[in-house]
Amino acid sequence: MEKPSNESQSPQHQRGNAAARAMGAPAGPAAPWDRKRYRDRHGRGQRQPMFGIRMPRYRTKSGAFDDLVASHIKRLRAAWPELFVNLECAVEDVPPSDPLDWEERKVPLSRCFPAEKGLPARIVLYSMPLQSRASTWSDLEFLVRDEIVYDLANLYGMHPEDIDPDWGM
């Protein structure tokens, strides 16, 4: 029987066979590391990165919520820079299980803490109650805006309409 010639094989196989013949080994298929592709299991195609170079990365729901809060704070800070001089804003998933005595709602959407002994004033937004209260993304945007404005008004003794005329709409 005649051996098939190397002319019908790909250049990678010819190179691998040539290296094997030079070392005195019998001719055969090229080693996996000499091949261009070697992870094509079951004919499903080569493995590749999940995200392309120019594609945006996957955004989580909590990351999108954080970006929403940051954009509203940035907008309000540009309009009222004096209100944000000594103020910290934070986002937490759920409120603590022990409600405060003076809280009106059963599940708070946010809390504001006045400045104390070297600590700045703080506004904390709770993402899970806010997201469960809103039915659409635009509702969530308005709800977040209203909560931030309401807490700013409580901290500084102002009316929410003075800070943002669209409050409550």
C-alpha positions as CSV (number, residue, x, y, z in Angstrom):
1,M,0.0,0.0,0.0
2,E,1.1,3.4,-0.8
3,K,1.4,6.2,1.8
4,P,-0.6,9.4,1.0
5,S,1.6,12.3,0.0
6,N,2.1,15.3,2.1
7,E,0.7,17.6,-0.6
8,S,-2.9,17.1,0.5
9,Q,-2.1,18.0,4.1
10,S,-2.3,21.5,5.5
11,P,1.0,23.5,6.0
12,Q,0.7,22.9,9.8
13,H,0.6,19.2,9.3
14,Q,3.5,19.2,6.9
15,R,5.6,21.3,9.3
16,G,4.7,18.9,12.2
17,N,5.5,15.9,10.1
18,A,8.8,17.4,8.9
19,A,9.9,18.1,12.5
20,A,9.0,14.5,13.4
21,R,10.9,13.1,10.5
22,A,13.9,15.2,11.3
23,M,14.0,13.8,14.8
24,G,13.7,10.3,13.5
25,A,10.1,9.7,14.6
26,P,7.5,8.1,12.4
27,A,5.3,10.5,10.3
28,G,1.9,11.2,11.8
29,P,-0.4,14.1,12.6
30,A,1.0,17.2,14.1
31,A,1.1,17.7,17.9
32,P,-1.8,19.8,19.3
33,W,0.4,22.7,20.2
34,D,1.6,22.9,16.6
35,R,-1.9,23.3,15.3
36,K,-3.5,26.6,14.9
37,R,-6.7,25.6,16.6
38,Y,-7.0,22.8,19.1
39,R,-10.1,23.6,21.2
40,D,-12.9,22.9,18.7
41,R,-14.7,20.3,20.7
42,H,-17.7,18.6,19.1
43,G,-17.6,20.9,16.1
44,R,-19.1,23.9,17.9
45,G,-16.3,26.3,16.9
46,Q,-13.3,27.8,18.6
47,R,-13.6,29.3,22.1
48,Q,-13.5,33.1,22.1
49,P,-13.9,35.9,24.6
50,M,-17.4,36.5,25.8
51,F,-17.2,40.3,25.1
52,G,-15.6,41.9,22.1
53,I,-13.0,44.6,22.3
54,R,-15.4,47.3,21.5
55,M,-18.5,46.0,23.3
56,P,-19.5,47.4,26.6
57,R,-19.2,45.1,29.6
58,Y,-22.3,43.6,31.2
59,R,-23.9,45.9,33.7
60,T,-25.4,44.5,36.8
61,K,-28.7,45.8,38.2
62,S,-26.9,47.2,41.3
63,G,-24.3,48.9,39.1
64,A,-27.0,50.6,37.0
65,F,-28.7,51.7,40.2
66,D,-25.5,53.2,41.5
67,D,-25.0,55.1,38.2
68,L,-28.5,56.4,38.4
69,V,-28.0,57.7,42.0
70,A,-24.6,59.2,41.0
71,S,-26.1,61.1,38.0
72,H,-28.9,62.6,40.1
73,I,-26.4,63.7,42.8
74,K,-24.1,65.2,40.2
75,R,-27.1,67.1,38.7
76,L,-28.2,68.4,42.1
77,R,-24.6,69.3,43.1
78,A,-24.2,71.4,40.0
79,A,-27.4,73.3,40.9
80,W,-26.8,73.5,44.7
81,P,-23.1,73.2,45.4
82,E,-23.5,74.7,48.9
83,L,-25.8,71.8,50.0
84,F,-23.2,69.2,49.2
85,V,-20.2,70.8,51.0
86,N,-20.4,68.6,54.1
87,L,-22.5,65.7,52.8
88,E,-21.9,62.0,52.0
89,C,-24.3,59.9,50.0
90,A,-24.4,56.1,50.1
91,V,-26.4,53.2,48.6
92,E,-27.2,50.1,50.5
93,D,-29.2,47.1,49.5
94,V,-31.7,46.9,52.3
95,P,-32.5,49.0,55.4
96,P,-31.6,47.7,58.9
97,S,-34.3,45.5,60.4
98,D,-34.8,47.8,63.4
99,P,-36.8,50.9,62.3
100,L,-36.3,54.2,64.1
101,D,-39.0,55.5,66.3
102,W,-39.8,58.6,64.3
103,E,-39.9,57.0,60.8
104,E,-43.3,57.3,59.1
105,R,-43.1,54.4,56.6
106,K,-42.8,50.8,57.5
107,V,-40.0,50.1,55.0
108,P,-37.8,53.2,54.5
109,L,-36.7,54.1,51.0
110,S,-33.9,56.3,52.3
111,R,-32.5,57.8,55.5
112,C,-30.8,61.0,56.3
113,F,-28.4,61.5,59.2
114,P,-27.5,65.0,60.3
115,A,-23.8,65.9,60.9
116,E,-22.4,64.9,64.3
117,K,-19.1,65.5,66.1
118,G,-16.8,65.6,63.1
119,L,-18.9,63.3,60.9
120,P,-20.5,64.9,57.8
121,A,-24.3,64.6,57.2
122,R,-25.2,61.5,55.3
123,I,-28.0,60.4,53.0
124,V,-28.4,56.6,52.5
125,L,-30.6,55.2,49.7
126,Y,-31.9,51.6,49.9
127,S,-31.9,50.1,46.5
128,M,-34.2,47.0,47.0
129,P,-37.2,48.9,48.5
130,L,-36.8,51.6,45.8
131,Q,-36.6,49.1,43.0
132,S,-39.5,47.1,44.3
133,R,-41.7,50.2,44.6
134,A,-41.0,51.3,41.0
135,S,-42.6,49.5,38.1
136,T,-40.5,50.9,35.3
137,W,-37.0,52.4,34.9
138,S,-38.4,55.9,34.5
139,D,-40.5,55.5,37.7
140,L,-37.3,54.5,39.4
141,E,-35.5,57.6,38.1
142,F,-38.2,59.8,39.5
143,L,-38.4,58.0,42.8
144,V,-34.6,58.2,43.3
145,R,-34.7,61.9,42.5
146,D,-37.6,62.6,44.8
147,E,-35.9,60.7,47.7
148,I,-32.6,62.6,47.3
149,V,-34.4,65.9,47.2
150,Y,-36.7,65.0,50.1
151,D,-33.7,64.1,52.3
152,L,-31.7,67.2,51.3
153,A,-34.8,69.3,52.3
154,N,-35.0,67.5,55.6
155,L,-31.3,68.0,56.4
156,Y,-31.3,71.7,55.6
157,G,-34.9,72.7,56.7
158,M,-36.1,73.6,53.3
159,H,-39.1,72.7,51.2
160,P,-38.4,70.1,48.5
161,E,-39.9,72.4,45.8
162,D,-37.2,75.0,46.6
163,I,-34.5,72.5,45.8
164,D,-36.1,70.9,42.7
165,P,-39.3,72.5,41.3
166,D,-40.2,69.2,39.7
167,W,-40.3,67.3,43.0
168,G,-43.2,65.0,43.4
169,M,-44.4,65.0,39.8
